[in-house]
């Protein structure tokens, strides 16, 4: 991991820890050339979504792939918000490891 990627990873981790909606201790952050991959397990879809949102707000992040799993039998799952259900539908259509966004310039094909 390059030095800028290490700094980016530290900034993401600090923001995840500071966010009360994210169980940061259950999130793994990997960074390669500004591309962030989140993995781990959380209790709710809202927590999964919040982790990706937090990571994407960090200056310098090029893209975020959210591979965080949601515990199927978690007692704290609760109802999903309408926005979370909409994002989940998009992710289901794109596959489980969908990239949430990519801010890098479009490359010629």
ABEGO torsion letter per residue (X at the ends): XBAAAAAAAAAAAAAAAABAABBAAABBBBBBGGBBBBBEBBABAAAAAAAAAAAAABBGBABBBBABBBBAABAAAEBBBAAAAAAAAAAAAAEAABBABBABBBBBX
